[in-house]
């Protein structure tokens, strides 16, 4: 406890939440020792300091349990990657979009990567058309997080579920 409390009177709240009223710090410490609890400073104001009788170890344990429970309920969003080529066959495209649909249902983001090889670099507009088609196919389900852009020999776009 800090020295500001030692000199003043404290308002004590017991473990059931009932106010015991203002009293000297020594009396409050005696009550806490008698009940085998800790006297915890809750708030400090100019005229009165509010202290609560509680089992501090149990309180910390419950807070940690609650924090762990919240962590468990969190969904970690992963970025899944789908790789395609600019001249992909229709059936292969359908297989890739089926996998993408499954990823979106699981709540994951999808990074669509087109890899250009050799002379395909001369036809980057085909890659742009393919990414536009992917964007149109998932229009109601997703939003574009990163617009299609060229990086070296790859064109990529990131889609996130709505």
Helices and strands as residue ranges (DSSP letters): H 3-6, E 9-13, E 19-24, H 25-34, E 38-44, E 49-54, H 56-73, E 79-84, H 90-105, E 109-115, G 118-123, H 124-137, E 142-151, E 154-161
